C-alpha cells in the first residue's frame, strides 16, 4: 500500500470510529454533511479520495476537531 493509501485508510477508520462512538448512523452524518449516504460509506471504507472540504464537513457534523480525525498519521 502506498503512503497516501495508508493515510486515506487511517482517516477513514478514524471517521468511522468517531461516528460509531457517538452512536450516529451513516445516514445521519451524511445528512448533516449534505452528501449521499453511499458516498460517506465509500469514504469510511477508504475506497475514495477525500477532499479537505469533505473532511471538514464531516468533522463539523461529528462535532470534532480536524486533529481528531487525522491523528495517528
N, C-alpha and C positions, 0 to 999 in steps of 0.2 A: 504494500500500500504506500502511495506517495505521501509526503508530509501534508499536503493540502487535504488529501482524503482523510487522513487521521484527524486533522483539525476539524473538518466538517463533521465527522462521526462523533468527536468529543462534544462539540457544541450541540449537536442533535440529541445526544444522550443526556446532556445537562438540561436541555429544554424539556425533554420528556420526563425526566426525574422530578424537576421542579413542578411541572404541571400535575403530575400524579400526586406529589406530596401535598398539593393544595386541593386535591380531590376535584379537579376540573376536567371535564371531558374535552376531547379534541374539538368537538363541535362548538363548545362554549368559547374556547380560546380562539378558534378560527373566526367565530362571530365577532368577538371583541377586536380582532385584527382586521376585519373586513376582507378575509381571504377565504378561499374554498377549503372545506374540511379535508378534501383529498390532497390539496397542496400542503397543508400542515402535516398530514400523515406522512407524506413523502419527505418533508423536511425533517421530521422526527426520526425517520428511518435512515437519514443521511443519504438519501437517493437523489437529491437535487441540491444545486448550489444555492446558498442563501445570500441575499444582499444585506448590507448593513442596515438598510431601511427596514427590511423584514425582521431582522433580529431585534432591532429597536422596538418595533411594533409588538413583537412577542413579549419582550421584557416589560413593556408598558402593560400589556394585557395580564401578565403574571404578577405585576407589581413588584418587580425585582430590578436590581441594577444590572447593567451590561456585564460588569465584572463577575456577577454570579453565574452568568451563562458561559463566559469564556474562561472560567477558572480551569485549572488542570491542563492548560495548553503548554 
